[in-house]
Amino acid sequence: MTDTSADGLDALNAILNENKPKKSGLMATILPVAILTVIGCAGGAAIGMLLASPAPTEPVAAAAPATPGAAASAEAGAEAHGKAAAPEAHLDMYGGNVEEVGPAVLLPLPPVITNLYAPADVWLRLQAAVVIRQKQVEEPELLATQIQADTLAFLRTVQLAQIEGGRGLLHLKEDLEERAKLRSPAVLDYVIQTMVTE
């Protein structure tokens, strides 16, 4: 039988503790901190490389051919593989193909004059315009009037503190742009030309 009395357990613990080397308190703290630091640095470097890497682009088959004959043979090789050479697309600054969706034009909106939600005695005058795809809009004047009405309805819910400063103006522009894009998918941008509060 085994002795499970308190004296027997104390003797067993004493024998086991004699064979263990003693760790210093400082070393027991430094080692885990160092390991966690290395893991954190490696993870941060990996995330940094993922975020800093450029977007993947199409692989370039070969460098530009030196002779016109080489260009013709490269084009014939692409057609032989079932791939026709893509025609040059004329893209505008909004990323749209000008031939397919039409040019982007600036559509001025009628000025909006309204009082704000709070303080109620403050008046705001806003003059703006929207950038639209001309081919996608049949009646631009009607669209301008609808966007102006949406702008008026939104500005009636705004507090003066929300539009103060550069950040407030940017948020106002983004909100109005989002409302205009909901009105028509042809809207590309909302441009605030003048804004005066009184």
N, C-alpha and C positions, 0 to 999 in steps of 0.2 A: 504494500500500500504506500501511498504517498502521503507525506505530511503536509496538510493544508492549513496549519495553524499560522498565526501571525508571525511567529518567530521563524518558521520555516520559509515563509514568503520573503521576509526581510533578508534572510541568508541567501536566498536565490537571487534577489535583486542585487545584493552586494557583489555576488560572483559575476553576474552579467555586466554590471557597471565597471568592474575592474578591467574587463577586456576591451571596453570602448575607449577610443581616444577622446579627450576633451576638446571641444571646439571653442574658439574664442568668440565672444559676443560681437566683436567688430567684423570678423570675417564672415559670420553668419548673416550680417546685414549687407555687406558690400557685394557679395556674390550674386544674390537675387537682383539687386538693383542694377548691376552691370549687365546681367543677362537680359533683363527687361529693357534696358536702354538700347542694347544692340538690336533686339527684335523691333523696337519702336523706330529706330533709324532705318532699318531695312524696309519696314512697311511704308514709312514716309517716302523713302527714295523710290520705291516701286510705284506708289500713287503719283508722285511727281513726274516720273517718266511717262506714265500713262496719260496724264493731263497735258504734258508738254509736247508729246509726240504729234507731228502734223497729221492731218486727216489722210487716210489712205487714198492714194490716187491710182489711176489706171496705169498698169505697167507699160512702159514705153518699149515697143518691140525692138527698135534699133535707133541708133543716133541718126541724125539727118543725113541722107545719102549725099555723097560728094558730087556725083554726076547726075545729069538728067536721066540717063539710061538706068541708073540704079533706082531712081525714084519710080520710074515706070515699071521696073521689074518688081519692086516692093509692092506697088499698087496691084499689079497682076497677081502677085502671090496672095495678097489679102483677098482678092476676088475669088481666087482658086479655092480658098478655104471657106468660101461661102459668106465672107464678110465684105460688104461693099464699104468703100471709104465714106465716112460720114461727112455730109456737107457742113461747111462752116456756119455756125449759128450766130446770129447777131443778138446778143443778150444785152438788156439794159441794166441799170444799177439795181433793179429789184429782182433780177434773176430770170425774167421772162423773155421768151423769144419774141422779138419785135414782129416778125412775119406772122406768127401764129395768133398772138393775143393783142396786137396793136401797140402803138406807142403809149407811153404814160403821159397824161396831161394833167395840168393843175386846174381844178374846178373851184372857183371862189364861192364861198358861202355868204349868204346875206348876214349882216352884223346881228349879233344877239345882245340885247340890252335887258337886263333883269335884276331883281334884287336877290340877294343870297338868303339861305335858310337862317344863318345866324352870323352876325347880328342882322336883324331884319332891315335896318336902315341903311345898309351898305348896298350900293348898286355896282354892277359889273357890266362892262361893255367888252365883248369878245368878237374879234374879226379873225376868221380862219379860212382855210381852203383845204381841199382834199386832193390827193393824187389818185387818179383813177386810170383804168384801162379803157380807152375810148371805144374800142370795138365791143366791149362787154356791156356797155350801157346804152340803151336805146333813147332814153330821155334824161339827159344830164341835168336839166333845170329841175325836173321833178325830184331827182335824187338829191340835189343840193337843198331843196326845200325840206325834204324829209329828214336829212341829216341835221339841218338847222333846228328843226322842231325837236329832234332827239337831244341836241346840245342844250336847248333851252330847258327841256324837262330835267336833264341831269343837273344843270347849274342851279336850279331851284332847290336842289337837295344838298348843296355844298356849303360848308362852313368856311369862313374866311381863313381860319387857322389851317385848314387843309391845303390851301393853295399858296401859302406864304413861302417865299424862298425858292431857290432853284429846284430842290427836291419836290416841293409841292407842285411847281409848274410842270415838272416832268411826269409826276403821277397824274395830273389833270390831263395832260396830252395823251398819256397811255390809256386812260379811261375813255376819253372821247374817241380815240382811234379804235378801241375795241368796240364801242357802240356803233361807229360808222361801218366797221367791217361786218358787224352783225346785220346791218341794214342791206349791204350789198357786198358780194365777194369781189367786185371789181375795184373796191377801195384798197389802195396800197399803203397810204400814209395820211395822217392828219397833221396839218401844219397850222400852228397858232401864229398869226401874223402880228396882232396887237391885242393886249389885254389891259384894261384900265379899271381900277376900282375907285369908288368915290364914297 
